[in-house]
């Protein structure tokens, strides 16, 4: 997956986390448990994508020494 594709997926994941956080703030106690579970999954996906992007940016095929 290219860096551009990862960035798109990260953006989508961030939007999902924000949407769930807003939904959680206005949820009833019955809905809160399900939303929290979904929010944890979305946050984990966001962290994983961020780590993948950070790893791609850090690794370069040639050493950069000037």
CORWO-V834206 format. One record per run of one state. SS is the DSSP state (hx for helix, st for strand, lp for the rest). FROM is the first residue (numbers start at 1). TO is the last residue. If there is no record, write none. Layout:
SS FROM TO
SS FROM TO
//
This chain:
lp 1 2
hx 3 25
lp 26 28
hx 29 58
lp 59 66
//
